[in-house]
Amino acid sequence: MDTVAKDRSYFSSVCVEKCGGVCCDPWWGIISYPVVKQGGLSSLSSFRAELVKGIRARAQRIVEAYITSEEPPRALFASPERYNVLARDIRSSGTTLTMNLVAMFAFRCAFVTKDRSCSIHPSILGAEIRPPHCGFLGTPEASPGQKGYCRIIHAALTGGQAEIEKALAVENESASRNLEGGVTTAEEAADRVVENLKAWCERHAPSLMPLQRPSAPPGRNDPCWCGSGQKFKKCHGK
């Protein structure tokens, strides 16, 4: 066995024997995508419905991408166990709101065993049938920020057991925090995005907040409650 093969065998052992499935139980799928909301925060119910549709579609995209390469293929994931969807880089231009949504989905892999090892890991199975995306994880050559980077494998590469334990603690804390902070449905995740937008508009663009109808209509010659500048009788009082 050459040096490279030995190294890869060692890192596979780290993944299987020392990691304890921290990266795979749950496994987090993350997708970032832009969203545009026209008309400020009006028509929030239809916007929320679009958010739910988009969140579900991206979760399904992950489910369909993560299948084994055997025949017939088997899916690694079913529905997400938890959803974390964050609205970032919110901007307004006129009555248009733009943002990037970071959708994080916690899945339970069908091939993680009770002892939290991967039953289809190549160091166990003797062959690679995992999706290509799984095969990139734990690549020894990957640096922080690069595709395939694993904090635990990197610790094994650059340090000893103490460094591996530190990396495990960081990953466990991060996984627990994201799992506890998530919600169980796409609808709840969409509600959080809407609340985030409301909070942002309250601070940065109050003119985009949805207008509230008064409990009693104003007089016919009073200014309309919607802020149009017209008299009530010529606006919402028609």
Buried (B, 14 or more C-beta within 10 A) or exposed (E): EEEEEEBBEBBBEBBBEBBBBBBBBBBBBEBEEEBEBEBBBBEBEEBBEEBBEBBBEBBEEBBEBBBBEEEEEEBBBEBBBBBBBBBEEBEBEEBEBEBBBBBBBBBBBBBBEEEEBBEBBBBEEEEBBBBEBBBBBBBBEBEEEEEBBBBBBBBBBEEEEEBBBBBBEBBEEEBEEBBEEBBEBBBBBBBBBBEBBBEBBEEEBEEBBEBEEEEEEBEEEEBBBEEEEEBBBEBBBE
